[in-house]
Amino acid sequence: MRLTVAALLLAASVPAAAADHPDLSGFWNLNMTPGFNDPKQADPGLVAKLPSDTVLLTDSGVAEYPKGEFGGLKVKPDARAKADKWKPEDEMTLSRVCAAPSTVYAEQGPFPFEIFQTPTLIVFRYEYFDQVRLVFMDGRKHLPADAPHSKVGDSIGHWEGDELVIDTTHFAPATITNNGLDHSENIHLVERYKLSPDGKSLMATQWFADPEVLDNRGARFIRWKKFEGQHVYPYDCDPSLATEYQQIDKAAPGK
């Protein structure tokens, strides 16, 4: 918590962005207009920079794949066997209901986030599970391989023209798709962020590689809309609610 507060104070105390870079600061939320995050409507410039052997997933926003469907990801046998054992009710147990996903899954929505931008540090404050992510823009390298892993990982960024490129390692194992497919601690995530010409939309691609789990790469295209004057709310996950939801399901199955 002290690190989070310090990062936000630092971001607030430094000029927003260098004059030669776009300012991504503000409150961003998914626009739920049908087709808004359709990969067919993805920014062609961003998609063209995805590496080869990459499948573009279609689960951004509120969409989810059914059990056994992974959007074209080539899943290794052990990971598929684990996913095949997954059941939706597993996520409502006391031990799981407040288990935060990693950035790999969390950033595709449907919860909003805020960006605080400085020349040397960019802070993402996600509403989803109250996660805070630090992106270091000062030219440093990734942490040593044996450094601790977390759900937000170790992120370093740089600008390529008007695009923010973020490279993240050191993730703790967590969700790829919300149907039992998890990534390992060795997943590698690369994102590109770009403003629309009018500055009202933020577009991004993320691609990830995890040789322990996948034989190809996965990617998502995500687009958010800017809402002036808004801020994220506390998520405050309460594991006791899982018991209440289970009781409701038993009393009125299918409701």
FIMARMAR-359658 format. One record per residue: residue number from 1; y, z, x negated of N, C-alpha, C in turn; residue in one letter. Coordinates in pm, 1 decimal. Layout:
N
- NUM  Y  Z  X  Y  Z  X  Y  Z  X  A .
...
//
This chain:
255
- 1  -120.0  0.0  -82.5  0.0  0.0  0.0  125.6  0.0  -86.4  M .
- 2  126.6  82.2  -197.3  242.4  85.4  -285.0  267.1  -51.5  -347.5  R .
- 3  157.6  -120.8  -386.9  171.4  -253.7  -444.1  230.0  -350.6  -342.6  L .
- 4  185.8  -341.5  -216.4  236.1  -428.7  -110.5  384.9  -407.5  -88.9  T .
- 5  427.2  -282.4  -76.7  568.3  -252.6  -54.9  652.0  -300.2  -172.2  V .
- 6  603.1  -276.3  -294.7  677.6  -318.4  -412.8  693.5  -469.6  -416.9  A .
- 7  587.5  -542.0  -380.7  593.6  -688.3  -382.0  694.0  -740.0  -280.3  A .
- 8  693.9  -680.9  -161.0  786.7  -725.4  -57.9  930.9  -692.3  -95.3  L .
- 9  952.7  -576.2  -157.4  1086.7  -541.4  -201.1  1134.3  -635.1  -310.2  L .
- 10  1044.6  -669.3  -402.2  1080.7  -762.9  -508.2  1115.4  -898.4  -450.3  L .
- 11  1034.6  -945.3  -356.0  1060.4  -1075.8  -295.4  1192.7  -1077.0  -220.6  A .
- 12  1226.7  -964.5  -159.0  1350.3  -958.3  -82.0  1473.9  -946.8  -170.0  A .
- 13  1454.6  -901.6  -295.4  1568.9  -874.9  -381.3  1604.4  -989.5  -473.7  S .
- 14  1520.5  -1093.3  -476.9  1541.6  -1206.3  -566.9  1586.0  -1326.6  -484.9  V .
- 15  1673.7  -1413.7  -536.8  1713.8  -1533.3  -462.7  1593.5  -1609.4  -410.1  P .
- 16  1606.7  -1665.2  -290.1  1491.9  -1719.4  -216.3  1413.2  -1822.0  -293.9  A .
- 17  1477.2  -1920.8  -352.9  1402.4  -2026.0  -420.2  1496.3  -2099.0  -514.4  A .
- 18  1436.2  -2155.7  -616.8  1516.2  -2237.2  -707.3  1566.9  -2359.6  -631.9  A .
- 19  1683.6  -2409.1  -672.8  1748.2  -2516.5  -597.2  1665.5  -2644.1  -594.6  A .
- 20  1579.7  -2662.8  -692.6  1504.6  -2787.0  -698.7  1368.1  -2778.5  -630.9  D .
- 21  1342.5  -2670.5  -556.8  1216.3  -2656.7  -484.7  1243.0  -2627.5  -337.4  H .
- 22  1156.6  -2676.0  -247.5  1172.0  -2643.6  -105.1  1160.3  -2493.0  -82.6  P .
- 23  1227.2  -2442.8  19.2  1220.3  -2302.0  55.9  1122.4  -2286.9  172.0  D .
- 24  1008.6  -2226.5  145.7  904.7  -2208.6  246.7  917.4  -2075.4  319.5  L .
- 25  1019.6  -1998.0  288.8  1036.0  -1865.2  347.5  1044.7  -1872.9  499.9  S .
- 26  996.0  -1767.8  564.8  1008.7  -1758.9  709.4  879.5  -1720.5  777.2  G .
- 27  882.7  -1722.6  910.0  769.6  -1686.2  995.4  704.3  -1814.3  1044.7  F .
- 28  574.7  -1825.8  1022.9  500.3  -1947.4  1058.0  383.3  -1913.1  1148.0  W .
- 29  364.7  -1993.9  1252.0  252.3  -1973.2  1343.1  195.1  -2109.0  1381.3  N .
- 30  66.9  -2108.2  1416.2  4.8  -2233.2  1459.5  69.3  -2284.5  1586.7  L .
- 31  91.0  -2413.5  1593.0  132.4  -2477.6  1716.9  5.0  -2519.7  1789.1  N .
- 32  -18.1  -2463.9  1908.5  -143.6  -2487.8  1978.8  -142.4  -2615.9  2062.5  M .
- 33  -42.5  -2701.8  2042.1  -41.2  -2830.6  2110.6  -169.0  -2906.2  2076.3  T .
- 34  -240.4  -2961.0  2176.7  -364.4  -3033.5  2147.2  -343.6  -3140.5  2041.0  P .
- 35  -434.1  -3139.3  1943.3  -428.4  -3239.3  1837.6  -337.5  -3204.3  1722.0  G .
- 36  -265.7  -3092.1  1732.9  -168.5  -3057.8  1629.2  -234.9  -3040.6  1493.5  F .
- 37  -357.4  -2986.2  1491.9  -429.6  -2966.8  1367.1  -549.6  -3059.7  1354.2  N .
- 38  -549.2  -3167.0  1430.8  -655.8  -3266.0  1422.4  -652.7  -3330.7  1284.0  D .
- 39  -765.3  -3329.2  1210.5  -766.9  -3393.7  1079.1  -723.5  -3540.2  1083.1  P .
- 40  -740.8  -3605.9  1198.6  -698.0  -3745.6  1208.8  -546.3  -3757.7  1202.1  K .
- 41  -475.0  -3647.8  1231.4  -329.1  -3645.6  1225.0  -279.1  -3579.8  1095.7  Q .
- 42  -369.4  -3559.1  1001.0  -332.9  -3491.5  877.1  -237.5  -3576.0  794.2  A .
- 43  -155.0  -3508.1  716.8  -62.6  -3576.7  627.3  -141.8  -3659.7  527.2  D .
- 44  -124.8  -3791.5  525.5  -207.4  -3876.1  438.1  -186.4  -3848.3  291.0  P .
- 45  -64.1  -3808.1  253.0  -39.5  -3778.3  113.1  -117.8  -3657.9  65.4  G .
- 46  -127.0  -3554.1  150.2  -204.9  -3436.2  114.0  -353.9  -3466.7  111.2  L .
- 47  -401.6  -3539.6  210.9  -544.3  -3571.2  218.7  -587.2  -3656.7  99.7  V .
- 48  -499.5  -3746.8  55.5  -532.7  -3835.7  -56.6  -556.8  -3758.1  -185.8  A .
- 49  -505.5  -3635.7  -194.0  -520.1  -3556.6  -316.2  -640.4  -3463.1  -313.0  K .
- 50  -717.5  -3466.3  -205.6  -841.9  -3390.4  -203.0  -941.3  -3451.9  -300.6  L .
- 51  -1023.5  -3371.8  -367.5  -1121.0  -3427.6  -461.4  -1230.1  -3505.4  -388.9  P .
- 52  -1303.7  -3583.8  -464.1  -1414.4  -3660.6  -405.9  -1524.6  -3566.5  -359.9  S .
- 53  -1613.1  -3617.9  -276.3  -1725.1  -3541.4  -221.3  -1675.8  -3417.4  -147.1  D .
- 54  -1570.2  -3436.1  -66.5  -1512.2  -3327.0  12.0  -1514.4  -3364.8  159.1  T .
- 55  -1564.6  -3275.0  243.8  -1566.9  -3299.3  387.9  -1453.5  -3220.9  451.3  V .
- 56  -1380.0  -3285.1  543.7  -1266.9  -3222.9  611.4  -1317.0  -3156.0  738.6  L .
- 57  -1309.9  -3022.2  744.8  -1359.2  -2947.0  858.8  -1262.6  -2955.7  976.6  L .
- 58  -1312.8  -2925.9  1095.5  -1233.4  -2939.9  1218.1  -1222.8  -2808.3  1295.1  T .
- 59  -1232.1  -2694.9  1224.8  -1233.2  -2565.7  1293.9  -1101.9  -2489.6  1280.0  D .
- 60  -992.5  -2556.6  1243.7  -864.4  -2486.7  1230.9  -813.1  -2443.6  1368.4  S .
- 61  -740.4  -2331.3  1370.4  -689.3  -2280.4  1496.7  -791.4  -2192.7  1565.4  G .
- 62  -815.9  -2217.3  1694.0  -910.8  -2135.3  1769.7  -1049.0  -2199.3  1776.8  V .
- 63  -1063.7  -2318.7  1722.3  -1193.1  -2387.7  1727.7  -1294.2  -2316.9  1637.5  A .
- 64  -1419.0  -2315.1  1680.8  -1526.0  -2257.8  1600.6  -1648.3  -2348.3  1611.3  E .
- 65  -1726.2  -2354.9  1505.1  -1850.8  -2429.6  1510.0  -1960.3  -2345.5  1575.7  Y .
- 66  -2049.8  -2408.8  1652.4  -2162.7  -2334.8  1707.7  -2261.9  -2297.8  1597.6  P .
- 67  -2352.3  -2211.2  1629.8  -2452.8  -2168.8  1532.5  -2530.2  -2289.7  1480.7  K .
- 68  -2545.7  -2296.1  1349.5  -2621.0  -2404.2  1288.1  -2541.3  -2528.6  1256.5  G .
- 69  -2411.8  -2533.3  1295.7  -2326.3  -2649.1  1268.5  -2222.1  -2608.8  1164.6  E .
- 70  -2210.0  -2686.7  1057.4  -2119.6  -2650.6  948.9  -2023.6  -2762.8  911.9  F .
- 71  -2000.7  -2853.6  1004.0  -1895.5  -2951.6  987.3  -1914.7  -3051.8  875.5  G .
- 72  -2037.3  -3072.5  833.5  -2062.8  -3166.7  725.3  -2079.7  -3102.1  588.9  G .
- 73  -2063.6  -2971.2  581.2  -2090.2  -2901.3  455.8  -2239.5  -2910.1  422.9  L .
- 74  -2269.7  -2936.8  298.1  -2409.1  -2944.0  253.6  -2448.8  -2806.0  203.1  K .
- 75  -2514.5  -2730.6  288.9  -2542.8  -2590.0  262.5  -2676.4  -2575.4  189.5  V .
- 76  -2676.9  -2497.3  83.4  -2800.3  -2473.1  8.4  -2899.7  -2393.4  92.6  K .
- 77  -3029.7  -2407.7  65.1  -3133.3  -2347.4  151.0  -3117.5  -2197.2  172.5  P .
- 78  -3089.9  -2120.2  68.1  -3080.6  -1975.3  84.2  -2962.7  -1937.6  173.7  D .
- 79  -2849.6  -2005.4  156.6  -2732.2  -1976.5  239.2  -2757.3  -2016.5  383.8  A .
- 80  -2826.7  -2128.0  404.6  -2857.2  -2170.4  541.9  -2953.7  -2072.9  608.3  R .
- 81  -3052.6  -2024.9  534.0  -3147.5  -1929.5  592.2  -3075.2  -1802.3  635.8  A .
- 82  -2979.8  -1758.2  555.7  -2902.1  -1639.0  591.9  -2817.8  -1666.0  716.6  K .
- 83  -2755.6  -1784.0  722.6  -2672.7  -1819.3  838.3  -2757.1  -1831.5  964.8  A .
- 84  -2880.1  -1879.6  950.4  -2966.7  -1895.9  1067.2  -3001.8  -1761.8  1131.9  D .
- 85  -2992.8  -1653.8  1054.7  -3025.1  -1521.5  1107.8  -2904.6  -1455.4  1175.5  K .
- 86  -2788.9  -1517.0  1161.7  -2665.3  -1458.3  1214.4  -2663.2  -1461.6  1367.3  W .
- 87  -2608.2  -1355.9  1427.2  -2589.5  -1349.5  1571.6  -2445.9  -1304.9  1598.6  K .
- 88  -2378.7  -1361.4  1700.4  -2239.1  -1323.6  1727.9  -2219.7  -1174.7  1747.0  P .
- 89  -2317.3  -1108.3  1809.5  -2301.9  -964.4  1835.8  -2300.9  -882.3  1706.6  E .
- 90  -2351.2  -941.0  1597.2  -2346.6  -869.7  1469.9  -2203.3  -837.3  1428.7  D .
- 91  -2109.2  -922.0  1467.6  -1969.9  -903.0  1427.1  -1901.9  -790.6  1504.0  E .
- 92  -1964.8  -737.6  1608.6  -1904.6  -632.2  1689.4  -1962.7  -495.1  1658.3  M .
- 93  -2038.9  -483.6  1549.7  -2089.3  -353.1  1509.0  -1977.8  -274.6  1441.7  T .
- 94  -1993.3  -142.3  1437.8  -1890.9  -57.9  1377.0  -1867.9  -93.6  1230.4  L .
- 95  -1972.6  -137.6  1162.2  -1959.6  -167.5  1020.2  -1896.3  -303.9  995.0  S .
- 96  -1889.2  -388.5  1096.7  -1841.6  -524.6  1075.2  -1710.3  -557.9  1145.7  R .
- 97  -1678.4  -491.2  1254.2  -1568.8  -535.8  1339.3  -1434.1  -535.3  1267.6  V .
- 98  -1416.6  -448.6  1169.1  -1291.2  -444.6  1094.3  -1307.5  -495.3  951.7  C .
- 99  -1411.4  -573.8  927.7  -1432.2  -633.8  795.9  -1347.3  -760.7  786.4  A .
- 100  -1244.7  -756.7  704.0  -1152.5  -870.8  693.2  -1219.4  -989.3  626.4  A .
- 101  -1189.5  -1111.3  671.5  -1235.9  -1230.3  601.3  -1150.6  -1253.8  476.8  P .
- 102  -1190.9  -1347.9  395.3  -1107.0  -1385.0  281.5  -1005.9  -1490.8  324.6  S .
- 103  -916.3  -1524.0  233.8  -816.0  -1626.6  261.4  -880.3  -1759.0  301.1  T .
- 104  -998.8  -1786.0  249.4  -1067.1  -1912.4  277.0  -1076.8  -1938.3  426.8  V .
- 105  -1109.7  -1836.0  503.7  -1120.4  -1850.3  648.7  -995.1  -1801.6  720.9  Y .
- 106  -933.8  -1693.4  672.1  -826.7  -1626.6  746.3  -704.1  -1714.0  765.6  A .
- 107  -671.2  -1798.5  668.5  -543.0  -1868.4  678.0  -542.7  -1981.6  780.1  E .
- 108  -660.1  -2022.0  827.6  -661.6  -2132.8  923.5  -637.9  -2087.2  1067.3  Q .
- 109  -607.2  -1958.9  1083.9  -556.4  -1915.4  1213.2  -657.4  -1842.5  1297.7  G .
- 110  -610.1  -1802.1  1417.6  -486.3  -1840.2  1486.0  -372.7  -1738.5  1474.3  P .
- 111  -369.5  -1659.3  1366.9  -266.4  -1557.5  1354.0  -152.2  -1606.5  1264.2  F .
- 112  -30.1  -1554.7  1286.5  85.4  -1598.9  1208.9  94.7  -1529.1  1073.5  P .
- 113  191.3  -1574.3  993.5  218.8  -1509.1  865.0  365.2  -1531.6  829.7  F .
- 114  411.3  -1451.3  734.4  545.5  -1467.7  679.3  534.5  -1503.6  531.5  E .
- 115  629.5  -1582.5  483.5  638.7  -1614.4  341.3  770.2  -1559.1  287.3  I .
- 116  761.0  -1488.4  175.4  878.0  -1441.4  102.0  874.6  -1510.6  -34.5  F .
- 117  973.3  -1589.6  -63.9  967.3  -1678.1  -180.5  1073.5  -1643.4  -284.3  Q .
- 118  1030.4  -1630.7  -409.5  1120.0  -1617.6  -523.3  1075.3  -1719.3  -628.2  T .
- 119  1153.6  -1742.3  -731.5  1111.2  -1837.3  -834.6  984.4  -1797.1  -909.2  P .
- 120  955.4  -1667.0  -919.4  841.8  -1621.5  -999.2  729.2  -1559.1  -917.5  T .
- 121  752.5  -1532.6  -789.2  651.3  -1469.7  -704.6  669.9  -1515.4  -561.1  L .
- 122  560.0  -1556.1  -497.2  561.4  -1589.2  -354.7  464.0  -1495.2  -285.0  I .
- 123  511.4  -1430.8  -177.8  430.7  -1333.7  -104.8  396.8  -1390.0  32.4  V .
- 124  267.9  -1391.2  64.9  220.8  -1424.9  198.9  183.4  -1293.8  268.1  F .
- 125  247.2  -1265.9  379.2  214.7  -1147.5  459.1  149.3  -1194.0  588.2  R .
- 126  16.8  -1178.9  596.5  -60.1  -1225.1  710.9  -68.9  -1116.0  817.3  Y .
- 127  -57.1  -1156.9  944.7  -80.3  -1060.0  1052.0  -228.6  -1024.9  1062.0  E .
- 128  -313.7  -1120.3  1035.1  -459.0  -1103.6  1046.2  -506.4  -999.1  945.6  Y .
- 129  -549.9  -884.9  995.7  -601.3  -774.2  915.2  -498.5  -719.1  817.0  F .
- 130  -368.8  -743.3  844.4  -261.0  -685.4  763.4  -274.8  -719.4  614.8  D .
- 131  -321.9  -838.0  584.6  -343.3  -874.6  445.1  -213.8  -924.0  380.7  Q .
- 132  -195.2  -889.2  254.3  -81.6  -935.0  175.2  -134.2  -1003.5  49.9  V .
- 133  -81.3  -1120.3  23.4  -129.4  -1203.9  -86.4  -14.2  -1233.4  -181.7  R .
- 134  -34.9  -1213.3  -309.6  65.1  -1239.2  -412.0  28.8  -1367.3  -486.8  L .
- 135  123.0  -1459.2  -493.4  103.4  -1584.1  -567.5  200.0  -1582.7  -685.8  V .
- 136  147.1  -1572.3  -805.0  229.9  -1561.6  -924.5  270.5  -1700.7  -972.0  F .
- 137  401.5  -1719.2  -989.3  459.0  -1849.7  -1023.6  518.9  -1849.2  -1164.7  M .
- 138  478.3  -1752.3  -1247.2  539.7  -1734.0  -1377.9  460.0  -1794.6  -1492.9  D .
- 139  360.3  -1876.6  -1459.9  284.5  -1946.1  -1564.0  166.4  -1870.6  -1619.9  G .
- 140  136.0  -1754.4  -1564.6  21.9  -1678.3  -1615.0  -110.3  -1747.0  -1583.0  R .
- 141  -215.8  -1705.1  -1651.7  -351.1  -1753.9  -1627.4  -421.7  -1660.9  -1529.2  K .
- 142  -541.5  -1702.6  -1485.4  -620.6  -1616.5  -1398.1  -666.7  -1491.5  -1472.7  H .
- 143  -698.4  -1388.3  -1395.5  -752.1  -1265.3  -1451.0  -884.2  -1291.5  -1523.8  L .
- 144  -925.2  -1202.4  -1613.0  -1056.2  -1218.4  -1677.9  -1168.5  -1223.6  -1574.7  P .
- 145  -1278.4  -1285.9  -1612.4  -1388.8  -1306.4  -1518.7  -1442.3  -1175.7  -1461.6  A .
- 146  -1436.6  -1066.7  -1539.8  -1492.5  -939.7  -1493.6  -1390.8  -853.8  -1418.4  D .
- 147  -1273.1  -906.5  -1388.7  -1172.9  -831.8  -1312.8  -1218.9  -814.5  -1167.8  A .
- 148  -1168.5  -714.4  -1096.8  -1211.0  -690.4  -957.8  -1184.1  -811.3  -867.7  P .
- 149  -1271.5  -828.6  -769.8  -1256.2  -932.6  -669.4  -1205.4  -869.7  -539.7  H .
- 150  -1138.5  -949.2  -457.7  -1083.9  -898.6  -331.3  -1085.8  -1009.2  -227.1  S .
- 151  -1048.2  -974.4  -103.0  -1047.2  -1073.2  4.3  -930.7  -1172.5  -8.2  K .
- 152  -827.4  -1138.2  -87.6  -716.5  -1232.0  -109.3  -722.8  -1298.0  -246.4  V .
- 153  -809.8  -1248.9  -333.2  -832.0  -1313.0  -461.1  -715.4  -1300.7  -558.0  G .
- 154  -723.3  -1379.1  -663.9  -620.3  -1385.1  -768.5  -557.2  -1523.4  -762.4  D .
- 155  -429.5  -1529.3  -721.1  -364.2  -1658.0  -694.2  -253.7  -1685.6  -795.1  S .
- 156  -257.0  -1804.4  -853.6  -149.1  -1851.8  -938.6  -101.3  -1985.9  -883.0  I .
- 157  30.5  -2008.9  -888.8  84.6  -2128.7  -826.3  181.3  -2203.1  -916.4  G .
- 158  208.7  -2326.6  -876.6  309.4  -2407.9  -943.8  356.2  -2514.7  -846.8  H .
- 159  467.2  -2577.1  -878.8  522.3  -2684.5  -796.5  486.9  -2819.9  -856.5  W .
- 160  446.6  -2910.4  -769.8  432.3  -3051.6  -806.9  524.0  -3129.7  -713.8  E .
- 161  645.3  -3156.2  -760.1  745.2  -3218.0  -673.7  782.1  -3123.6  -561.9  G .
- 162  764.8  -3169.2  -437.0  797.2  -3085.3  -320.9  675.8  -3013.4  -265.3  D .
- 163  565.6  -3009.1  -339.5  442.8  -2944.9  -293.8  412.6  -2819.7  -375.2  E .
- 164  382.5  -2711.9  -304.2  337.7  -2588.8  -367.4  185.8  -2594.8  -382.1  L .
- 165  137.1  -2579.4  -503.7  -6.2  -2582.4  -532.0  -50.0  -2442.2  -572.1  V .
- 166  -150.1  -2389.1  -502.5  -200.1  -2253.8  -529.5  -348.0  -2262.4  -566.5  I .
- 167  -382.8  -2199.6  -677.7  -520.4  -2196.3  -727.3  -568.4  -2052.0  -722.2  D .
- 168  -679.7  -2026.6  -651.5  -725.3  -1889.1  -629.0  -872.0  -1872.7  -666.2  T .
- 169  -898.6  -1766.3  -742.3  -1034.1  -1725.7  -779.1  -1048.7  -1576.4  -746.2  T .
- 170  -1158.2  -1516.6  -792.3  -1180.5  -1372.5  -777.8  -1183.0  -1326.4  -631.7  H .
- 171  -1247.8  -1405.5  -547.8  -1266.7  -1364.6  -409.0  -1388.8  -1273.9  -395.8  F .
- 172  -1380.6  -1177.2  -305.9  -1498.8  -1104.4  -262.3  -1573.8  -1190.3  -160.9  A .
- 173  -1707.6  -1184.6  -155.7  -1782.8  -1265.9  -59.8  -1735.7  -1244.0  83.0  P .
- 174  -1725.4  -1352.1  159.0  -1677.2  -1343.4  297.5  -1706.3  -1475.6  367.9  A .
- 175  -1641.4  -1495.2  481.5  -1671.0  -1605.5  572.6  -1619.1  -1739.8  523.8  T .
- 176  -1699.9  -1844.9  542.0  -1651.7  -1983.1  532.2  -1628.0  -2035.8  672.7  I .
- 177  -1733.4  -2034.3  753.9  -1721.8  -2070.0  895.3  -1772.8  -1951.1  976.5  T .
- 178  -1714.2  -1931.0  1093.0  -1741.0  -1810.4  1170.1  -1870.6  -1820.5  1249.9  N .
- 179  -1977.1  -1857.5  1181.6  -2109.2  -1864.4  1245.3  -2219.1  -1828.2  1145.3  N .
- 180  -2183.9  -1739.8  1052.1  -2284.2  -1687.7  960.5  -2283.6  -1747.1  821.8  G .
- 181  -2202.4  -1850.2  796.8  -2198.7  -1910.9  663.6  -2093.7  -1839.4  578.8  L .
- 182  -2138.2  -1774.2  473.3  -2049.7  -1698.5  385.6  -2041.8  -1763.2  247.6  D .
- 183  -1929.6  -1740.3  180.1  -1916.5  -1787.7  42.0  -1951.0  -1675.1  -54.8  H .
- 184  -1969.5  -1710.9  -180.3  -2001.0  -1613.4  -284.3  -1873.2  -1565.7  -351.7  S .
- 185  -1884.9  -1477.8  -448.2  -1768.7  -1429.1  -522.8  -1716.2  -1533.1  -621.6  E .
- 186  -1787.6  -1642.7  -636.5  -1746.9  -1745.1  -733.0  -1682.7  -1867.1  -667.3  N .
- 187  -1646.1  -1857.1  -540.2  -1579.2  -1968.9  -475.3  -1442.8  -1992.9  -541.0  I .
- 188  -1402.8  -2118.0  -543.2  -1273.9  -2159.4  -602.3  -1194.8  -2230.4  -492.0  H .
- 189  -1073.3  -2182.5  -466.5  -989.8  -2235.4  -358.6  -862.8  -2297.0  -416.6  L .
- 190  -828.3  -2417.2  -370.0  -703.8  -2483.1  -409.6  -630.1  -2526.4  -283.3  V .
- 191  -502.4  -2491.9  -273.2  -421.1  -2526.5  -156.5  -298.0  -2605.3  -199.0  E .
- 192  -252.3  -2691.2  -108.3  -125.5  -2761.5  -125.0  -42.9  -2741.8  1.7  R .
- 193  81.5  -2694.3  -14.3  172.5  -2670.9  97.1  290.8  -2765.7  86.8  Y .
- 194  333.0  -2815.8  203.6  440.6  -2915.2  206.3  517.4  -2903.3  337.7  K .
- 195  649.8  -2902.9  330.3  731.9  -2900.6  450.5  741.2  -3039.6  512.9  L .
- 196  752.3  -3043.2  646.4  782.5  -3168.8  714.7  926.9  -3207.5  682.8  S .
- 197  964.1  -3333.4  701.3  1101.3  -3376.2  669.2  1210.1  -3294.9  737.0  P .
- 198  1184.9  -3246.2  861.6  1286.3  -3168.1  932.0  1279.8  -3018.6  898.4  D .
- 199  1183.3  -2978.1  817.0  1171.4  -2839.3  776.6  1116.0  -2745.9  881.7  G .
- 200  1074.8  -2799.0  997.2  1027.9  -2714.3  1106.8  876.8  -2694.5  1108.1  K .
- 201  806.5  -2771.7  1028.5  661.1  -2757.9  1020.0  620.5  -2740.2  874.1  S .
- 202  519.1  -2658.5  853.9  458.8  -2639.4  722.6  317.6  -2694.1  729.0  L .
- 203  286.2  -2785.6  639.1  154.6  -2848.8  636.7  81.0  -2807.0  510.8  M .
- 204  -51.0  -2798.0  521.3  -128.7  -2758.9  404.4  -268.6  -2817.4  411.0  A .
- 205  -322.6  -2842.6  293.6  -466.1  -2863.0  280.3  -519.4  -2751.7  192.1  T .
- 206  -640.2  -2709.0  221.7  -713.0  -2619.5  132.5  -848.1  -2685.7  105.6  Q .
- 207  -889.4  -2685.5  -18.7  -1027.0  -2726.9  -45.3  -1094.1  -2618.9  -128.9  W .
- 208  -1225.2  -2609.1  -112.7  -1298.6  -2504.1  -182.1  -1432.2  -2557.3  -231.7  F .
- 209  -1474.3  -2501.1  -344.2  -1603.4  -2534.7  -404.6  -1676.4  -2404.4  -434.1  A .
- 210  -1803.9  -2400.7  -399.3  -1885.9  -2282.5  -424.6  -2027.8  -2330.1  -458.1  D .
- 211  -2055.4  -2355.0  -586.5  -2186.4  -2409.2  -625.3  -2304.1  -2320.7  -588.1  P .
- 212  -2280.7  -2192.0  -563.5  -2390.4  -2105.3  -522.7  -2430.9  -2128.1  -378.0  E .
- 213  -2339.5  -2183.6  -298.1  -2362.2  -2195.8  -154.3  -2364.6  -2341.0  -107.4  V .
- 214  -2284.9  -2427.1  -169.5  -2265.8  -2563.9  -120.8  -2298.2  -2668.0  -227.8  L .
- 215  -2347.1  -2783.4  -179.0  -2369.0  -2898.3  -267.3  -2254.8  -2998.2  -259.2  D .
- 216  -2155.3  -2972.7  -176.7  -2032.8  -3053.0  -173.6  -1914.2  -2958.9  -158.5  N .
- 217  -1796.4  -3014.6  -136.4  -1676.8  -2931.9  -116.6  -1634.4  -2937.6  29.7  R .
- 218  -1569.1  -2831.0  72.7  -1512.3  -2828.5  206.9  -1361.4  -2826.9  200.0  G .
- 219  -1296.1  -2875.2  305.5  -1150.0  -2875.8  311.3  -1104.6  -2856.8  455.4  A .
- 220  -982.3  -2808.8  469.6  -918.5  -2799.6  600.6  -775.6  -2851.6  589.5  R .
- 221  -727.8  -2912.3  697.8  -586.1  -2944.0  712.4  -529.8  -2848.8  817.1  F .
- 222  -417.6  -2784.9  785.7  -358.8  -2685.7  874.6  -208.7  -2712.7  883.8  I .
- 223  -154.5  -2695.3  1004.4  -11.1  -2716.2  1023.1  44.8  -2602.0  1107.8  R .
- 224  158.5  -2548.3  1063.4  222.4  -2437.9  1133.8  363.3  -2477.2  1175.1  W .
- 225  415.0  -2408.1  1276.0  550.8  -2429.2  1324.2  636.3  -2308.7  1287.5  K .
- 226  762.1  -2332.9  1250.3  851.8  -2224.3  1212.1  918.6  -2164.0  1335.7  K .
- 227  921.1  -2030.7  1340.3  986.2  -1957.9  1449.2  1090.1  -1865.8  1387.0  F .
- 228  1215.4  -1894.5  1413.3  1323.5  -1816.6  1354.0  1332.2  -1676.7  1415.4  E .
- 229  1362.2  -1578.1  1330.4  1388.0  -1443.2  1377.9  1266.6  -1363.2  1417.3  G .
- 230  1145.9  -1414.3  1391.7  1024.7  -1341.3  1427.7  957.5  -1284.5  1303.0  Q .
- 231  873.5  -1183.8  1325.1  802.9  -1117.8  1215.8  660.6  -1086.3  1260.9  H .
- 232  571.9  -1067.5  1165.8  434.2  -1034.3  1200.8  427.2  -891.0  1253.2  V .
- 233  329.8  -865.0  1339.4  305.8  -732.7  1393.7  187.7  -668.2  1321.1  Y .
- 234  177.5  -536.0  1321.7  61.3  -469.5  1261.5  -66.6  -510.3  1333.8  P .
- 235  -170.0  -535.6  1258.2  -299.4  -571.3  1316.9  -376.4  -445.1  1355.0  Y .
- 236  -375.4  -346.4  1266.2  -431.2  -213.6  1295.0  -568.6  -221.2  1361.6  D .
- 237  -663.2  -282.6  1294.0  -798.1  -293.0  1350.2  -858.6  -154.0  1371.6  C .
- 238  -914.0  -132.7  1490.5  -973.5  -4.1  1527.6  -1122.8  -23.9  1553.3  D .
- 239  -1209.1  24.0  1463.3  -1353.5  -1.3  1480.6  -1411.6  65.0  1604.5  P .
- 240  -1345.7  166.2  1658.9  -1399.0  231.9  1778.9  -1398.7  139.2  1898.9  S .
- 241  -1312.7  35.0  1895.3  -1307.8  -57.8  2007.7  -1434.6  -139.7  2019.4  L .
- 242  -1509.6  -152.7  1909.5  -1633.9  -228.8  1914.9  -1729.6  -169.3  2016.0  A .
- 243  -1737.6  -36.8  2019.8  -1825.7  30.0  2115.6  -1781.4  1.5  2258.7  T .
- 244  -1649.9  1.5  2282.9  -1598.8  -26.5  2416.6  -1633.8  -168.2  2459.9  E .
- 245  -1616.7  -265.5  2367.6  -1649.5  -404.2  2401.7  -1798.3  -420.6  2430.7  Y .
- 246  -1882.7  -351.6  2352.8  -2026.1  -361.5  2376.6  -2061.8  -304.2  2513.6  Q .
- 247  -1996.9  -195.0  2553.9  -2023.2  -134.7  2685.2  -1980.5  -229.9  2796.7  Q .
- 248  -1867.1  -298.3  2777.8  -1820.1  -393.8  2877.5  -1918.9  -509.5  2889.5  I .
- 249  -1969.2  -558.2  2776.1  -2064.1  -669.6  2779.0  -2192.1  -630.5  2853.0  D .
- 250  -2239.2  -509.4  2829.8  -2362.5  -465.7  2895.2  -2341.1  -450.9  3045.7  K .
- 251  -2221.0  -404.8  3084.3  -2193.1  -383.8  3227.2  -2171.5  -516.1  3300.9  A .
- 252  -2114.9  -614.2  3229.1  -2084.6  -742.2  3293.5  -2117.0  -855.5  3195.6  A .
- 253  -2246.0  -879.9  3171.5  -2284.0  -983.9  3075.2  -2228.3  -1119.2  3114.4  P .
- 254  -2179.0  -1188.8  3013.4  -2126.7  -1323.3  3037.6  -1980.9  -1324.8  3072.8  G .
- 255  -1918.9  -1207.1  3096.1  -1777.6  -1199.4  3133.6  -1690.2  -1196.3  3009.1  K .
//
